[in-house]
Amino acid sequence: MRHAILIAAALVLAACSGGRSEPGGSTFDPLCMPDGTVVFYEYPNKAGQYDEVTANKANCPWNKGRS
């Protein structure tokens, strides 16, 4: 039972981290498209680059100030 708890805790911590090299958010701090929809992973273009990344944390409604 103790091993199952440790494995579950490790999986939760891994899911919450944003430790990938490509642009991407984490579970509790995702990226958002300009229309406000949540994106957890943005794929590269056909050349394998992220030149025109449109998702960022500033597009998320909870990161914008009150109007």
N, C-alpha and C positions, 0 to 999 in steps of 0.2 A: 504494500500500500504506500509505503514511504517513497518508493521509486516512482510510482505513478504520479504522486504529487510533485516530485521534483521535475519529472518530464513535462507535466502540464505547465508548471511555472516557467520552465525554459521556453516552451512553445509560445506562451503568452508574451514573454519578454522579447522573443524574436519577432513576433508579429507586430509589436509596438515600435520597434526600432526602425529607423530610416537609413540603415547602413548600406544601401546599394549605391553603386557609382553612377547610375543613370538617374535622371530627374524623376523623383517619385516621392510621394508623401508616405506617412506612416498611418497606422490605424486611427490614432487620435489627433493627427495633424495632417490631413490629406491635402492634395492639390485640387484646384477647381478650374474649370473652363471659364471663359469670359461670360457665359450665361449663368454661372453659379452652380452648375452640376459638378458633383464630386468625381474626381478621377484618382484612382489609386496607382495607376501605372500608365505612362504615356510611351507608346512605341516609337522607335526611331524611323526615319524615312528609309527609302530603298538603299541609300548609300551607307546606312548604319550610323547616321549622325543625328544630333538633336538641334539642328540649326534653327528651326522654326517652332520651338516649344511654345505652346499657347497656354498650357496649364501652369498656374503658380498659386501660391498661398494667398496673394493679395486679392484674387478673384472670389474667394470664399465669402459668403454673406456674413459670417461671424467675425471675419477680419476687417470688414469695412466699418467705418464709423457710422453713427446715426445721421440720417439726413434730416 
